[in-house]
Amino acid sequence: MVTIHESDAMIFEALCAGASGYLVKTTSPGKLLKSIEEIHNGGAPMSAPIARRVIGHFAKMRHAPTIRSPRRETEILSQLCKGKVTK
């Protein structure tokens, strides 16, 4: 996905919907071409600030309580895909 949107909700909505990567429109043409090749080769390119946000999101989740039922995990993932945040 190539977009101007950088909100957490938009990032996770796109990724949950099946985006293979997430780049902002300020990405240079050369980097965009390399990213297309990367996707073709099975990669998942992201702009560095976007990747930091995704990693930060999962780092926060790591500190969450680990005892959850599979039903609750499914509910949480469903809400993330709808653009909700972990708060």
PDB file of N, CA, C and O in Angstrom:
ATOM      1  N   MET A   1       0.843  -1.161   0.000  1.00  0.00           N
ATOM      2  CA  MET A   1       0.000   0.000   0.000  1.00  0.00           C
ATOM      3  C   MET A   1       0.894   1.231   0.000  1.00  0.00           C
ATOM      4  O   MET A   1       1.877   1.296   0.739  1.00  0.00           O
ATOM      5  N   VAL A   2       0.553   2.188  -0.819  1.00  0.00           N
ATOM      6  CA  VAL A   2       1.249   3.470  -0.849  1.00  0.00           C
ATOM      7  C   VAL A   2       0.202   4.529  -0.545  1.00  0.00           C
ATOM      8  O   VAL A   2      -0.794   4.648  -1.258  1.00  0.00           O
ATOM      9  N   THR A   3       0.427   5.297   0.511  1.00  0.00           N
ATOM     10  CA  THR A   3      -0.594   6.215   0.992  1.00  0.00           C
ATOM     11  C   THR A   3       0.017   7.417   1.704  1.00  0.00           C
ATOM     12  O   THR A   3       1.211   7.440   2.001  1.00  0.00           O
ATOM     13  N   ILE A   4      -0.817   8.406   1.970  1.00  0.00           N
ATOM     14  CA  ILE A   4      -0.374   9.544   2.789  1.00  0.00           C
ATOM     15  C   ILE A   4      -0.714   9.310   4.255  1.00  0.00           C
ATOM     16  O   ILE A   4      -0.230  10.031   5.127  1.00  0.00           O
ATOM     17  N   HIS A   5      -1.536   8.315   4.530  1.00  0.00           N
ATOM     18  CA  HIS A   5      -2.022   8.066   5.889  1.00  0.00           C
ATOM     19  C   HIS A   5      -0.981   7.316   6.724  1.00  0.00           C
ATOM     20  O   HIS A   5      -0.406   6.321   6.283  1.00  0.00           O
ATOM     21  N   GLU A   6      -0.753   7.821   7.944  1.00  0.00           N
ATOM     22  CA  GLU A   6       0.216   7.189   8.829  1.00  0.00           C
ATOM     23  C   GLU A   6      -0.363   6.886  10.204  1.00  0.00           C
ATOM     24  O   GLU A   6       0.388   6.622  11.143  1.00  0.00           O
ATOM     25  N   SER A   7      -1.681   6.919  10.338  1.00  0.00           N
ATOM     26  CA  SER A   7      -2.278   6.625  11.640  1.00  0.00           C
ATOM     27  C   SER A   7      -2.182   5.126  11.917  1.00  0.00           C
ATOM     28  O   SER A   7      -2.195   4.310  10.995  1.00  0.00           O
ATOM     29  N   ASP A   8      -2.086   4.778  13.194  1.00  0.00           N
ATOM     30  CA  ASP A   8      -2.021   3.371  13.573  1.00  0.00           C
ATOM     31  C   ASP A   8      -3.226   2.620  13.022  1.00  0.00           C
ATOM     32  O   ASP A   8      -3.095   1.500  12.528  1.00  0.00           O
ATOM     33  N   ALA A   9      -4.390   3.235  13.108  1.00  0.00           N
ATOM     34  CA  ALA A   9      -5.611   2.569  12.630  1.00  0.00           C
ATOM     35  C   ALA A   9      -5.506   2.233  11.149  1.00  0.00           C
ATOM     36  O   ALA A   9      -5.861   1.128  10.738  1.00  0.00           O
ATOM     37  N   MET A  10      -5.027   3.166  10.350  1.00  0.00           N
ATOM     38  CA  MET A  10      -4.904   2.925   8.911  1.00  0.00           C
ATOM     39  C   MET A  10      -3.853   1.860   8.606  1.00  0.00           C
ATOM     40  O   MET A  10      -4.046   1.012   7.734  1.00  0.00           O
ATOM     41  N   ILE A  11      -2.743   1.917   9.335  1.00  0.00           N
ATOM     42  CA  ILE A  11      -1.676   0.935   9.120  1.00  0.00           C
ATOM     43  C   ILE A  11      -2.199  -0.473   9.381  1.00  0.00           C
ATOM     44  O   ILE A  11      -2.051  -1.361   8.542  1.00  0.00           O
ATOM     45  N   PHE A  12      -2.816  -0.675  10.555  1.00  0.00           N
ATOM     46  CA  PHE A  12      -3.260  -2.020  10.913  1.00  0.00           C
ATOM     47  C   PHE A  12      -4.466  -2.465  10.092  1.00  0.00           C
ATOM     48  O   PHE A  12      -4.623  -3.655   9.821  1.00  0.00           O
ATOM     49  N   GLU A  13      -5.311  -1.531   9.697  1.00  0.00           N
ATOM     50  CA  GLU A  13      -6.437  -1.885   8.832  1.00  0.00           C
ATOM     51  C   GLU A  13      -5.912  -2.412   7.493  1.00  0.00           C
ATOM     52  O   GLU A  13      -6.390  -3.428   6.987  1.00  0.00           O
ATOM     53  N   ALA A  14      -4.933  -1.717   6.929  1.00  0.00           N
ATOM     54  CA  ALA A  14      -4.360  -2.152   5.653  1.00  0.00           C
ATOM     55  C   ALA A  14      -3.671  -3.503   5.782  1.00  0.00           C
ATOM     56  O   ALA A  14      -3.858  -4.382   4.940  1.00  0.00           O
ATOM     57  N   LEU A  15      -2.876  -3.672   6.831  1.00  0.00           N
ATOM     58  CA  LEU A  15      -2.161  -4.935   7.017  1.00  0.00           C
ATOM     59  C   LEU A  15      -3.128  -6.090   7.274  1.00  0.00           C
ATOM     60  O   LEU A  15      -2.935  -7.190   6.757  1.00  0.00           O
ATOM     61  N   CYS A  16      -4.163  -5.841   8.071  1.00  0.00           N
ATOM     62  CA  CYS A  16      -5.156  -6.881   8.337  1.00  0.00           C
ATOM     63  C   CYS A  16      -5.958  -7.231   7.082  1.00  0.00           C
ATOM     64  O   CYS A  16      -6.434  -8.356   6.929  1.00  0.00           O
ATOM     65  N   ALA A  17      -6.099  -6.253   6.193  1.00  0.00           N
ATOM     66  CA  ALA A  17      -6.842  -6.487   4.948  1.00  0.00           C
ATOM     67  C   ALA A  17      -5.987  -7.198   3.904  1.00  0.00           C
ATOM     68  O   ALA A  17      -6.484  -7.562   2.838  1.00  0.00           O
ATOM     69  N   GLY A  18      -4.703  -7.398   4.204  1.00  0.00           N
ATOM     70  CA  GLY A  18      -3.860  -8.168   3.307  1.00  0.00           C
ATOM     71  C   GLY A  18      -2.774  -7.397   2.579  1.00  0.00           C
ATOM     72  O   GLY A  18      -2.156  -7.934   1.661  1.00  0.00           O
ATOM     73  N   ALA A  19      -2.526  -6.154   2.964  1.00  0.00           N
ATOM     74  CA  ALA A  19      -1.446  -5.388   2.322  1.00  0.00           C
ATOM     75  C   ALA A  19      -0.120  -6.120   2.512  1.00  0.00           C
ATOM     76  O   ALA A  19       0.160  -6.646   3.589  1.00  0.00           O
ATOM     77  N   SER A  20       0.679  -6.147   1.476  1.00  0.00           N
ATOM     78  CA  SER A  20       1.983  -6.819   1.533  1.00  0.00           C
ATOM     79  C   SER A  20       3.077  -5.921   2.080  1.00  0.00           C
ATOM     80  O   SER A  20       4.177  -6.385   2.378  1.00  0.00           O
ATOM     81  N   GLY A  21       2.780  -4.650   2.210  1.00  0.00           N
ATOM     82  CA  GLY A  21       3.728  -3.682   2.732  1.00  0.00           C
ATOM     83  C   GLY A  21       2.996  -2.372   2.954  1.00  0.00           C
ATOM     84  O   GLY A  21       1.808  -2.259   2.654  1.00  0.00           O
ATOM     85  N   TYR A  22       3.708  -1.379   3.483  1.00  0.00           N
ATOM     86  CA  TYR A  22       3.067  -0.092   3.766  1.00  0.00           C
ATOM     87  C   TYR A  22       4.108   0.999   3.596  1.00  0.00           C
ATOM     88  O   TYR A  22       5.048   1.107   4.384  1.00  0.00           O
ATOM     89  N   LEU A  23       3.932   1.803   2.562  1.00  0.00           N
ATOM     90  CA  LEU A  23       4.863   2.889   2.263  1.00  0.00           C
ATOM     91  C   LEU A  23       4.097   4.207   2.204  1.00  0.00           C
ATOM     92  O   LEU A  23       2.931   4.247   1.809  1.00  0.00           O
ATOM     93  N   VAL A  24       4.767   5.274   2.600  1.00  0.00           N
ATOM     94  CA  VAL A  24       4.151   6.590   2.496  1.00  0.00           C
ATOM     95  C   VAL A  24       4.504   7.190   1.138  1.00  0.00           C
ATOM     96  O   VAL A  24       5.501   6.814   0.521  1.00  0.00           O
ATOM     97  N   LYS A  25       3.671   8.131   0.679  1.00  0.00           N
ATOM     98  CA  LYS A  25       3.853   8.694  -0.656  1.00  0.00           C
ATOM     99  C   LYS A  25       5.144   9.484  -0.820  1.00  0.00           C
ATOM    100  O   LYS A  25       5.540   9.779  -1.948  1.00  0.00           O
ATOM    101  N   THR A  26       5.800   9.830   0.266  1.00  0.00           N
ATOM    102  CA  THR A  26       7.074  10.546   0.157  1.00  0.00           C
ATOM    103  C   THR A  26       8.235   9.605  -0.163  1.00  0.00           C
ATOM    104  O   THR A  26       9.376  10.050  -0.288  1.00  0.00           O
ATOM    105  N   THR A  27       7.953   8.311  -0.295  1.00  0.00           N
ATOM    106  CA  THR A  27       8.975   7.326  -0.652  1.00  0.00           C
ATOM    107  C   THR A  27       9.545   7.688  -2.022  1.00  0.00           C
ATOM    108  O   THR A  27       8.793   7.984  -2.950  1.00  0.00           O
ATOM    109  N   SER A  28      10.853   7.664  -2.146  1.00  0.00           N
ATOM    110  CA  SER A  28      11.503   8.022  -3.416  1.00  0.00           C
ATOM    111  C   SER A  28      11.138   7.007  -4.497  1.00  0.00           C
ATOM    112  O   SER A  28      10.864   5.845  -4.196  1.00  0.00           O
ATOM    113  N   PRO A  29      11.134   7.448  -5.757  1.00  0.00           N
ATOM    114  CA  PRO A  29      10.819   6.517  -6.851  1.00  0.00           C
ATOM    115  C   PRO A  29      11.737   5.288  -6.864  1.00  0.00           C
ATOM    116  O   PRO A  29      11.282   4.177  -7.135  1.00  0.00           O
ATOM    117  N   GLY A  30      13.009   5.486  -6.576  1.00  0.00           N
ATOM    118  CA  GLY A  30      13.940   4.354  -6.550  1.00  0.00           C
ATOM    119  C   GLY A  30      13.585   3.349  -5.468  1.00  0.00           C
ATOM    120  O   GLY A  30      13.606   2.141  -5.702  1.00  0.00           O
ATOM    121  N   LYS A  31      13.260   3.849  -4.283  1.00  0.00           N
ATOM    122  CA  LYS A  31      12.876   2.978  -3.167  1.00  0.00           C
ATOM    123  C   LYS A  31      11.558   2.279  -3.489  1.00  0.00           C
ATOM    124  O   LYS A  31      11.370   1.116  -3.132  1.00  0.00           O
ATOM    125  N   LEU A  32      10.655   2.974  -4.155  1.00  0.00           N
ATOM    126  CA  LEU A  32       9.375   2.375  -4.524  1.00  0.00           C
ATOM    127  C   LEU A  32       9.583   1.205  -5.480  1.00  0.00           C
ATOM    128  O   LEU A  32       8.965   0.153  -5.324  1.00  0.00           O
ATOM    129  N   LEU A  33      10.459   1.392  -6.473  1.00  0.00           N
ATOM    130  CA  LEU A  33      10.751   0.298  -7.399  1.00  0.00           C
ATOM    131  C   LEU A  33      11.398  -0.885  -6.679  1.00  0.00           C
ATOM    132  O   LEU A  33      11.057  -2.037  -6.950  1.00  0.00           O
ATOM    133  N   LYS A  34      12.331  -0.606  -5.762  1.00  0.00           N
ATOM    134  CA  LYS A  34      12.961  -1.685  -4.990  1.00  0.00           C
ATOM    135  C   LYS A  34      11.931  -2.400  -4.119  1.00  0.00           C
ATOM    136  O   LYS A  34      12.006  -3.614  -3.929  1.00  0.00           O
ATOM    137  N   SER A  35      10.971  -1.642  -3.593  1.00  0.00           N
ATOM    138  CA  SER A  35       9.932  -2.232  -2.744  1.00  0.00           C
ATOM    139  C   SER A  35       9.026  -3.149  -3.549  1.00  0.00           C
ATOM    140  O   SER A  35       8.618  -4.202  -3.060  1.00  0.00           O
ATOM    141  N   ILE A  36       8.709  -2.760  -4.776  1.00  0.00           N
ATOM    142  CA  ILE A  36       7.892  -3.623  -5.642  1.00  0.00           C
ATOM    143  C   ILE A  36       8.636  -4.931  -5.910  1.00  0.00           C
ATOM    144  O   ILE A  36       8.042  -6.008  -5.875  1.00  0.00           O
ATOM    145  N   GLU A  37       9.919  -4.832  -6.173  1.00  0.00           N
ATOM    146  CA  GLU A  37      10.733  -6.034  -6.384  1.00  0.00           C
ATOM    147  C   GLU A  37      10.774  -6.874  -5.110  1.00  0.00           C
ATOM    148  O   GLU A  37      10.692  -8.101  -5.167  1.00  0.00           O
ATOM    149  N   GLU A  38      10.902  -6.210  -3.963  1.00  0.00           N
ATOM    150  CA  GLU A  38      10.928  -6.912  -2.679  1.00  0.00           C
ATOM    151  C   GLU A  38       9.631  -7.690  -2.456  1.00  0.00           C
ATOM    152  O   GLU A  38       9.661  -8.841  -2.020  1.00  0.00           O
ATOM    153  N   ILE A  39       8.499  -7.063  -2.753  1.00  0.00           N
ATOM    154  CA  ILE A  39       7.207  -7.750  -2.618  1.00  0.00           C
ATOM    155  C   ILE A  39       7.157  -8.954  -3.552  1.00  0.00           C
ATOM    156  O   ILE A  39       6.711 -10.034  -3.163  1.00  0.00           O
ATOM    157  N   HIS A  40       7.613  -8.763  -4.773  1.00  0.00           N
ATOM    158  CA  HIS A  40       7.636  -9.847  -5.760  1.00  0.00           C
ATOM    159  C   HIS A  40       8.461 -11.036  -5.258  1.00  0.00           C
ATOM    160  O   HIS A  40       8.153 -12.187  -5.565  1.00  0.00           O
ATOM    161  N   ASN A  41       9.506 -10.748  -4.487  1.00  0.00           N
ATOM    162  CA  ASN A  41      10.376 -11.794  -3.946  1.00  0.00           C
ATOM    163  C   ASN A  41       9.937 -12.288  -2.572  1.00  0.00           C
ATOM    164  O   ASN A  41      10.678 -13.011  -1.906  1.00  0.00           O
ATOM    165  N   GLY A  42       8.728 -11.900  -2.143  1.00  0.00           N
ATOM    166  CA  GLY A  42       8.186 -12.410  -0.887  1.00  0.00           C
ATOM    167  C   GLY A  42       8.404 -11.513   0.317  1.00  0.00           C
ATOM    168  O   GLY A  42       8.056 -11.894   1.434  1.00  0.00           O
ATOM    169  N   GLY A  43       8.968 -10.332   0.119  1.00  0.00           N
ATOM    170  CA  GLY A  43       9.217  -9.418   1.229  1.00  0.00           C
ATOM    171  C   GLY A  43       7.976  -8.624   1.610  1.00  0.00           C
ATOM    172  O   GLY A  43       6.906  -8.780   1.022  1.00  0.00           O
ATOM    173  N   ALA A  44       8.147  -7.780   2.598  1.00  0.00           N
ATOM    174  CA  ALA A  44       7.060  -6.932   3.093  1.00  0.00           C
ATOM    175  C   ALA A  44       7.630  -5.553   3.434  1.00  0.00           C
ATOM    176  O   ALA A  44       7.826  -5.240   4.608  1.00  0.00           O
ATOM    177  N   PRO A  45       7.896  -4.732   2.423  1.00  0.00           N
ATOM    178  CA  PRO A  45       8.537  -3.442   2.679  1.00  0.00           C
ATOM    179  C   PRO A  45       7.649  -2.465   3.432  1.00  0.00           C
ATOM    180  O   PRO A  45       6.435  -2.417   3.233  1.00  0.00           O
ATOM    181  N   MET A  46       8.276  -1.697   4.293  1.00  0.00           N
ATOM    182  CA  MET A  46       7.585  -0.642   5.041  1.00  0.00           C
ATOM    183  C   MET A  46       8.530   0.532   5.165  1.00  0.00           C
ATOM    184  O   MET A  46       9.747   0.364   5.248  1.00  0.00           O
ATOM    185  N   SER A  47       7.958   1.722   5.178  1.00  0.00           N
ATOM    186  CA  SER A  47       8.757   2.907   5.472  1.00  0.00           C
ATOM    187  C   SER A  47       9.307   2.728   6.883  1.00  0.00           C
ATOM    188  O   SER A  47       8.639   2.142   7.735  1.00  0.00           O
ATOM    189  N   ALA A  48      10.517   3.225   7.141  1.00  0.00           N
ATOM    190  CA  ALA A  48      11.136   3.047   8.456  1.00  0.00           C
ATOM    191  C   ALA A  48      10.248   3.536   9.603  1.00  0.00           C
ATOM    192  O   ALA A  48      10.129   2.826  10.601  1.00  0.00           O
ATOM    193  N   PRO A  49       9.616   4.719   9.511  1.00  0.00           N
ATOM    194  CA  PRO A  49       8.753   5.157  10.617  1.00  0.00           C
ATOM    195  C   PRO A  49       7.555   4.231  10.833  1.00  0.00           C
ATOM    196  O   PRO A  49       7.117   4.025  11.965  1.00  0.00           O
ATOM    197  N   ILE A  50       7.034   3.681   9.748  1.00  0.00           N
ATOM    198  CA  ILE A  50       5.899   2.758   9.856  1.00  0.00           C
ATOM    199  C   ILE A  50       6.353   1.472  10.536  1.00  0.00           C
ATOM    200  O   ILE A  50       5.672   0.967  11.429  1.00  0.00           O
ATOM    201  N   ALA A  51       7.490   0.943  10.123  1.00  0.00           N
ATOM    202  CA  ALA A  51       8.017  -0.288  10.726  1.00  0.00           C
ATOM    203  C   ALA A  51       8.248  -0.099  12.221  1.00  0.00           C
ATOM    204  O   ALA A  51       7.957  -0.995  13.014  1.00  0.00           O
ATOM    205  N   ARG A  52       8.775   1.078  12.614  1.00  0.00           N
ATOM    206  CA  ARG A  52       8.987   1.344  14.040  1.00  0.00           C
ATOM    207  C   ARG A  52       7.662   1.324  14.800  1.00  0.00           C
ATOM    208  O   ARG A  52       7.594   0.815  15.918  1.00  0.00           O
ATOM    209  N   ARG A  53       6.615   1.873  14.198  1.00  0.00           N
ATOM    210  CA  ARG A  53       5.309   1.896  14.867  1.00  0.00           C
ATOM    211  C   ARG A  53       4.735   0.486  15.012  1.00  0.00           C
ATOM    212  O   ARG A  53       4.169   0.147  16.051  1.00  0.00           O
ATOM    213  N   VAL A  54       4.881  -0.326  13.980  1.00  0.00           N
ATOM    214  CA  VAL A  54       4.391  -1.706  14.042  1.00  0.00           C
ATOM    215  C   VAL A  54       5.160  -2.486  15.107  1.00  0.00           C
ATOM    216  O   VAL A  54       4.560  -3.195  15.915  1.00  0.00           O
ATOM    217  N   ILE A  55       6.470  -2.355  15.109  1.00  0.00           N
ATOM    218  CA  ILE A  55       7.294  -3.038  16.109  1.00  0.00           C
ATOM    219  C   ILE A  55       6.959  -2.542  17.507  1.00  0.00           C
ATOM    220  O   ILE A  55       6.856  -3.338  18.440  1.00  0.00           O
ATOM    221  N   GLY A  56       6.787  -1.228  17.660  1.00  0.00           N
ATOM    222  CA  GLY A  56       6.411  -0.653  18.958  1.00  0.00           C
ATOM    223  C   GLY A  56       5.088  -1.188  19.451  1.00  0.00           C
ATOM    224  O   GLY A  56       4.916  -1.445  20.643  1.00  0.00           O
ATOM    225  N   HIS A  57       4.154  -1.355  18.535  1.00  0.00           N
ATOM    226  CA  HIS A  57       2.842  -1.894  18.898  1.00  0.00           C
ATOM    227  C   HIS A  57       2.983  -3.305  19.479  1.00  0.00           C
ATOM    228  O   HIS A  57       2.399  -3.619  20.516  1.00  0.00           O
ATOM    229  N   PHE A  58       3.759  -4.142  18.804  1.00  0.00           N
ATOM    230  CA  PHE A  58       3.927  -5.506  19.286  1.00  0.00           C
ATOM    231  C   PHE A  58       4.773  -5.562  20.552  1.00  0.00           C
ATOM    232  O   PHE A  58       4.588  -6.453  21.381  1.00  0.00           O
ATOM    233  N   ALA A  59       5.687  -4.631  20.707  1.00  0.00           N
ATOM    234  CA  ALA A  59       6.484  -4.578  21.942  1.00  0.00           C
ATOM    235  C   ALA A  59       5.575  -4.268  23.132  1.00  0.00           C
ATOM    236  O   ALA A  59       5.747  -4.837  24.210  1.00  0.00           O
ATOM    237  N   LYS A  60       4.616  -3.374  22.942  1.00  0.00           N
ATOM    238  CA  LYS A  60       3.657  -3.064  24.013  1.00  0.00           C
ATOM    239  C   LYS A  60       2.821  -4.293  24.355  1.00  0.00           C
ATOM    240  O   LYS A  60       2.535  -4.551  25.524  1.00  0.00           O
ATOM    241  N   MET A  61       2.434  -5.042  23.338  1.00  0.00           N
ATOM    242  CA  MET A  61       1.613  -6.237  23.558  1.00  0.00           C
ATOM    243  C   MET A  61       2.386  -7.304  24.326  1.00  0.00           C
ATOM    244  O   MET A  61       1.792  -8.098  25.055  1.00  0.00           O
ATOM    245  N   ARG A  62       3.701  -7.326  24.166  1.00  0.00           N
ATOM    246  CA  ARG A  62       4.534  -8.319  24.842  1.00  0.00           C
ATOM    247  C   ARG A  62       4.412  -8.196  26.361  1.00  0.00           C
ATOM    248  O   ARG A  62       4.533  -9.188  27.079  1.00  0.00           O
ATOM    249  N   HIS A  63       4.172  -6.977  26.847  1.00  0.00           N
ATOM    250  CA  HIS A  63       4.075  -6.733  28.281  1.00  0.00           C
ATOM    251  C   HIS A  63       2.654  -6.914  28.809  1.00  0.00           C
ATOM    252  O   HIS A  63       2.408  -6.757  30.005  1.00  0.00           O
ATOM    253  N   ALA A  64       1.737  -7.240  27.932  1.00  0.00           N
ATOM    254  CA  ALA A  64       0.350  -7.469  28.356  1.00  0.00           C
ATOM    255  C   ALA A  64       0.263  -8.828  29.046  1.00  0.00           C
ATOM    256  O   ALA A  64       1.121  -9.684  28.832  1.00  0.00           O
ATOM    257  N   PRO A  65      -0.751  -9.030  29.859  1.00  0.00           N
ATOM    258  CA  PRO A  65      -0.915 -10.345  30.498  1.00  0.00           C
ATOM    259  C   PRO A  65      -0.958 -11.452  29.445  1.00  0.00           C
ATOM    260  O   PRO A  65      -1.576 -11.299  28.392  1.00  0.00           O
ATOM    261  N   THR A  66      -0.299 -12.557  29.742  1.00  0.00           N
ATOM    262  CA  THR A  66      -0.195 -13.628  28.751  1.00  0.00           C
ATOM    263  C   THR A  66      -1.298 -14.659  28.866  1.00  0.00           C
ATOM    264  O   THR A  66      -1.451 -15.493  27.973  1.00  0.00           O
ATOM    265  N   ILE A  67      -2.068 -14.628  29.935  1.00  0.00           N
ATOM    266  CA  ILE A  67      -3.136 -15.614  30.099  1.00  0.00           C
ATOM    267  C   ILE A  67      -4.407 -15.057  29.464  1.00  0.00           C
ATOM    268  O   ILE A  67      -5.086 -14.196  30.023  1.00  0.00           O
ATOM    269  N   ARG A  68      -4.698 -15.576  28.290  1.00  0.00           N
ATOM    270  CA  ARG A  68      -5.899 -15.174  27.561  1.00  0.00           C
ATOM    271  C   ARG A  68      -6.481 -16.409  26.914  1.00  0.00           C
ATOM    272  O   ARG A  68      -5.760 -17.326  26.524  1.00  0.00           O
ATOM    273  N   SER A  69      -7.765 -16.418  26.807  1.00  0.00           N
ATOM    274  CA  SER A  69      -8.392 -17.525  26.101  1.00  0.00           C
ATOM    275  C   SER A  69      -8.271 -17.273  24.611  1.00  0.00           C
ATOM    276  O   SER A  69      -8.193 -16.118  24.192  1.00  0.00           O
ATOM    277  N   PRO A  70      -8.253 -18.325  23.794  1.00  0.00           N
ATOM    278  CA  PRO A  70      -8.213 -18.117  22.340  1.00  0.00           C
ATOM    279  C   PRO A  70      -9.384 -17.236  21.864  1.00  0.00           C
ATOM    280  O   PRO A  70      -9.246 -16.485  20.899  1.00  0.00           O
ATOM    281  N   ARG A  71     -10.504 -17.333  22.531  1.00  0.00           N
ATOM    282  CA  ARG A  71     -11.661 -16.513  22.161  1.00  0.00           C
ATOM    283  C   ARG A  71     -11.347 -15.035  22.367  1.00  0.00           C
ATOM    284  O   ARG A  71     -11.679 -14.208  21.517  1.00  0.00           O
ATOM    285  N   ARG A  72     -10.720 -14.702  23.470  1.00  0.00           N
ATOM    286  CA  ARG A  72     -10.369 -13.317  23.754  1.00  0.00           C
ATOM    287  C   ARG A  72      -9.312 -12.821  22.757  1.00  0.00           C
ATOM    288  O   ARG A  72      -9.387 -11.683  22.294  1.00  0.00           O
ATOM    289  N   GLU A  73      -8.340 -13.657  22.430  1.00  0.00           N
ATOM    290  CA  GLU A  73      -7.328 -13.272  21.456  1.00  0.00           C
ATOM    291  C   GLU A  73      -7.970 -12.991  20.100  1.00  0.00           C
ATOM    292  O   GLU A  73      -7.604 -12.029  19.425  1.00  0.00           O
ATOM    293  N   THR A  74      -8.904 -13.808  19.711  1.00  0.00           N
ATOM    294  CA  THR A  74      -9.618 -13.601  18.447  1.00  0.00           C
ATOM    295  C   THR A  74     -10.389 -12.292  18.482  1.00  0.00           C
ATOM    296  O   THR A  74     -10.407 -11.549  17.500  1.00  0.00           O
ATOM    297  N   GLU A  75     -11.021 -12.011  19.601  1.00  0.00           N
ATOM    298  CA  GLU A  75     -11.768 -10.759  19.747  1.00  0.00           C
ATOM    299  C   GLU A  75     -10.823  -9.556  19.623  1.00  0.00           C
ATOM    300  O   GLU A  75     -11.147  -8.583  18.942  1.00  0.00           O
ATOM    301  N   ILE A  76      -9.675  -9.618  20.270  1.00  0.00           N
ATOM    302  CA  ILE A  76      -8.701  -8.527  20.226  1.00  0.00           C
ATOM    303  C   ILE A  76      -8.187  -8.331  18.799  1.00  0.00           C
ATOM    304  O   ILE A  76      -8.147  -7.200  18.314  1.00  0.00           O
ATOM    305  N   LEU A  77      -7.803  -9.387  18.134  1.00  0.00           N
ATOM    306  CA  LEU A  77      -7.322  -9.280  16.759  1.00  0.00           C
ATOM    307  C   LEU A  77      -8.394  -8.714  15.839  1.00  0.00           C
ATOM    308  O   LEU A  77      -8.097  -7.919  14.947  1.00  0.00           O
ATOM    309  N   SER A  78      -9.624  -9.117  16.052  1.00  0.00           N
ATOM    310  CA  SER A  78     -10.737  -8.596  15.258  1.00  0.00           C
ATOM    311  C   SER A  78     -10.867  -7.090  15.438  1.00  0.00           C
ATOM    312  O   SER A  78     -11.070  -6.362  14.467  1.00  0.00           O
ATOM    313  N   GLN A  79     -10.751  -6.621  16.675  1.00  0.00           N
ATOM    314  CA  GLN A  79     -10.857  -5.186  16.948  1.00  0.00           C
ATOM    315  C   GLN A  79      -9.673  -4.412  16.361  1.00  0.00           C
ATOM    316  O   GLN A  79      -9.850  -3.295  15.876  1.00  0.00           O
ATOM    317  N   LEU A  80      -8.473  -4.991  16.400  1.00  0.00           N
ATOM    318  CA  LEU A  80      -7.305  -4.352  15.785  1.00  0.00           C
ATOM    319  C   LEU A  80      -7.511  -4.195  14.284  1.00  0.00           C
ATOM    320  O   LEU A  80      -7.154  -3.169  13.705  1.00  0.00           O
ATOM    321  N   CYS A  81      -8.085  -5.215  13.659  1.00  0.00           N
ATOM    322  CA  CYS A  81      -8.342  -5.151  12.223  1.00  0.00           C
ATOM    323  C   CYS A  81      -9.389  -4.094  11.879  1.00  0.00           C
ATOM    324  O   CYS A  81      -9.436  -3.604  10.750  1.00  0.00           O
ATOM    325  N   LYS A  82     -10.212  -3.752  12.839  1.00  0.00           N
ATOM    326  CA  LYS A  82     -11.223  -2.707  12.628  1.00  0.00           C
ATOM    327  C   LYS A  82     -10.675  -1.321  12.935  1.00  0.00           C
ATOM    328  O   LYS A  82     -11.396  -0.327  12.849  1.00  0.00           O
ATOM    329  N   GLY A  83      -9.377  -1.260  13.297  1.00  0.00           N
ATOM    330  CA  GLY A  83      -8.746   0.026  13.531  1.00  0.00           C
ATOM    331  C   GLY A  83      -8.683   0.451  14.989  1.00  0.00           C
ATOM    332  O   GLY A  83      -8.209   1.545  15.295  1.00  0.00           O
ATOM    333  N   LYS A  84      -9.149  -0.392  15.882  1.00  0.00           N
ATOM    334  CA  LYS A  84      -9.058  -0.056  17.299  1.00  0.00           C
ATOM    335  C   LYS A  84      -7.601  -0.131  17.748  1.00  0.00           C
ATOM    336  O   LYS A  84      -6.786  -0.802  17.114  1.00  0.00           O
ATOM    337  N   VAL A  85      -7.280   0.543  18.819  1.00  0.00           N
ATOM    338  CA  VAL A  85      -5.923   0.485  19.356  1.00  0.00           C
ATOM    339  C   VAL A  85      -5.927  -0.365  20.624  1.00  0.00           C
ATOM    340  O   VAL A  85      -6.988  -0.686  21.161  1.00  0.00           O
ATOM    341  N   THR A  86      -4.751  -0.721  21.092  1.00  0.00           N
ATOM    342  CA  THR A  86      -4.675  -1.637  22.228  1.00  0.00           C
ATOM    343  C   THR A  86      -5.159  -1.024  23.525  1.00  0.00           C
ATOM    344  O   THR A  86      -5.443  -1.754  24.475  1.00  0.00           O
ATOM    345  N   LYS A  87      -5.263   0.297  23.596  1.00  0.00           N
ATOM    346  CA  LYS A  87      -5.794   0.919  24.811  1.00  0.00           C
ATOM    347  C   LYS A  87      -7.211   0.465  25.040  1.00  0.00           C
ATOM    348  O   LYS A  87      -7.841   0.875  26.014  1.00  0.00           O
TER     349      LYS A  87
END
